Amino acid sequence: MTSSARRSPRSIFLGPSAAVLVLAAAGCPLSDDRPSVPVPTPSAEAAAYCEALHEELPETILELERSDPSPDSELTAGWGDGAIVLRCGVPRPAKMDDPQSEGVEADGVQWMLEQPEGSGPRFTTTYRKAYVEVTLDSTYAHDITPLASFAGPVAKTVPNRL
């Protein structure tokens, strides 16, 4: 066997190890610790509204820094490592057909409230051309204050359906 044939397996083995060392030395994380959130699949029209909304979203909400979930998408955003998560372009919730469903208004934007079992509240915009969903950590179970941070951006970028 030639000496170049002997080095090939060793070179292949060292290549990935060297890449890991370079990433570690550069301070890059080796894993993605961001919360994972399902990315919606809206219509092209709704996606365009969502992309415009993404550009208008605040960097902080209630002193929580923006920390978008994975995978990266213009249809999702997050603050406080998953304490507040926004998804734009979600399907219309079936609960909107229930005349007993609860709703709230925050600075001119209407939201339907759902309380999923074992988690914090989930709010979805109503009467908009794209549905925007905001899920809050159980810390905010009785606090709709975070919705006020979304009212301006939603009103500016997602038109009323009516």
C-alpha positions as CSV (number, residue, x, y, z in Angstrom):
1,M,0.0,0.0,0.0
2,T,1.3,3.5,-0.8
3,S,1.8,6.1,1.9
4,S,-1.0,8.3,0.4
5,A,-3.5,5.4,0.7
6,R,-2.6,5.0,4.4
7,R,-3.1,8.7,5.1
8,S,-6.6,9.1,3.4
9,P,-8.6,7.4,6.2
10,R,-6.7,9.4,8.8
11,S,-7.2,12.7,6.9
12,I,-11.0,12.0,6.5
13,F,-11.2,11.3,10.2
14,L,-9.4,14.4,11.3
15,G,-11.4,16.7,9.0
16,P,-14.6,16.8,11.0
17,S,-12.6,16.8,14.3
18,A,-10.7,19.9,13.1
19,A,-14.0,21.6,12.1
20,V,-15.4,20.9,15.6
21,L,-12.3,22.4,17.2
22,V,-12.5,25.5,15.0
23,L,-16.2,26.0,15.9
24,A,-15.5,25.5,19.6
25,A,-12.5,27.9,19.5
26,A,-14.6,30.5,17.7
27,G,-17.2,30.3,20.5
28,C,-19.9,28.9,18.2
29,P,-22.4,26.6,19.9
30,L,-22.2,23.0,18.8
31,S,-26.0,22.5,19.3
32,D,-29.1,24.7,18.8
33,D,-30.6,25.4,22.3
34,R,-33.4,27.6,20.9
35,P,-36.9,26.3,21.4
36,S,-38.3,24.5,18.4
37,V,-41.6,25.8,17.0
38,P,-43.6,24.5,14.0
39,V,-43.5,26.9,11.1
40,P,-46.9,27.6,9.6
41,T,-47.6,27.1,5.8
42,P,-49.8,30.1,4.9
43,S,-51.1,31.2,1.5
44,A,-48.8,33.4,-0.6
45,E,-51.0,36.5,0.4
46,A,-50.8,35.7,4.1
47,A,-47.1,35.0,3.9
48,A,-46.5,38.4,2.4
49,Y,-48.3,40.0,5.4
50,C,-46.3,37.9,7.8
51,E,-43.0,38.9,6.2
52,A,-44.0,42.6,6.6
53,L,-45.0,41.9,10.2
54,H,-41.7,40.2,10.9
55,E,-39.8,43.4,10.0
56,E,-42.0,45.5,12.5
57,L,-41.7,43.2,15.5
58,P,-40.1,44.7,18.6
59,E,-36.7,43.7,19.9
60,T,-37.9,43.5,23.5
61,I,-41.2,42.8,25.1
62,L,-41.6,43.3,28.9
63,E,-37.8,43.4,29.1
64,L,-37.5,40.0,27.4
65,E,-35.0,40.1,24.6
66,R,-35.8,38.8,21.2
67,S,-34.6,35.2,20.8
68,D,-36.3,33.6,17.8
69,P,-37.1,29.9,17.9
70,S,-35.7,27.3,15.5
71,P,-35.9,26.8,12.6
72,D,-35.3,30.3,11.4
73,S,-38.3,31.7,9.6
74,E,-40.0,35.0,8.9
75,L,-43.2,33.3,10.1
76,T,-42.1,32.8,13.7
77,A,-40.5,35.0,16.4
78,G,-39.8,34.7,20.1
79,W,-38.8,36.6,23.2
80,G,-37.3,35.3,26.4
81,D,-36.2,31.9,25.2
82,G,-39.7,30.8,24.5
83,A,-41.6,32.7,27.1
84,I,-43.5,34.5,24.3
85,V,-43.7,33.0,20.8
86,L,-45.4,34.4,17.8
87,R,-46.4,32.5,14.7
88,C,-47.9,34.2,11.7
89,G,-50.0,32.6,9.0
90,V,-51.5,29.9,11.2
91,P,-54.7,28.2,10.1
92,R,-58.0,29.6,11.4
93,P,-58.6,28.0,14.8
94,A,-61.8,25.8,14.9
95,K,-62.6,27.5,18.2
96,M,-63.4,30.7,16.3
97,D,-66.7,29.0,15.3
98,D,-67.7,28.6,18.9
99,P,-70.0,31.5,19.9
100,Q,-68.8,30.9,23.5
101,S,-65.2,31.5,22.7
102,E,-63.5,34.3,24.7
103,G,-61.9,37.3,23.1
104,V,-59.8,40.3,24.2
105,E,-58.9,43.6,22.6
106,A,-55.4,45.1,22.9
107,D,-54.9,48.5,21.5
108,G,-57.4,48.1,18.7
109,V,-56.5,44.5,17.7
110,Q,-58.9,41.7,18.5
111,W,-57.6,38.4,19.8
112,M,-59.4,35.1,20.6
113,L,-58.2,33.4,23.8
114,E,-57.5,29.6,24.1
115,Q,-56.2,27.9,27.2
116,P,-54.5,24.7,26.1
117,E,-54.2,22.0,28.8
118,G,-50.9,22.3,30.6
119,S,-49.5,25.5,29.1
120,G,-50.0,29.2,29.1
121,P,-52.6,31.1,27.1
122,R,-52.7,31.2,23.3
123,F,-54.1,34.2,21.5
124,T,-55.0,34.4,17.8
125,T,-56.0,37.6,15.9
126,T,-59.5,37.8,14.6
127,Y,-60.8,39.7,11.5
128,R,-57.3,39.9,9.9
129,K,-56.2,38.7,6.4
130,A,-53.6,36.5,8.1
131,Y,-54.0,34.8,11.5
132,V,-51.3,35.7,14.0
133,E,-50.9,33.5,17.0
134,V,-49.1,34.4,20.2
135,T,-48.4,31.8,22.9
136,L,-47.5,33.0,26.4
137,D,-45.6,31.1,29.1
138,S,-47.8,30.2,32.0
139,T,-46.2,33.2,33.8
140,Y,-48.6,35.3,31.8
141,A,-51.7,33.2,32.4
142,H,-53.6,36.2,33.7
143,D,-51.8,39.0,31.8
144,I,-52.5,40.2,28.3
145,T,-50.0,43.0,28.5
146,P,-47.6,41.4,26.0
147,L,-50.4,41.6,23.3
148,A,-50.1,45.4,23.4
149,S,-46.6,45.1,22.1
150,F,-47.9,43.3,19.0
151,A,-50.9,45.6,18.4
152,G,-49.1,48.3,16.4
153,P,-47.1,46.0,14.2
154,V,-50.2,43.8,13.5
155,A,-52.4,46.8,12.7
156,K,-49.7,48.3,10.4
157,T,-48.9,45.1,8.4
158,V,-51.9,42.7,8.5
159,P,-55.1,44.3,7.1
160,N,-58.5,43.8,8.5
161,R,-60.6,41.2,6.8
162,L,-63.8,43.2,7.1
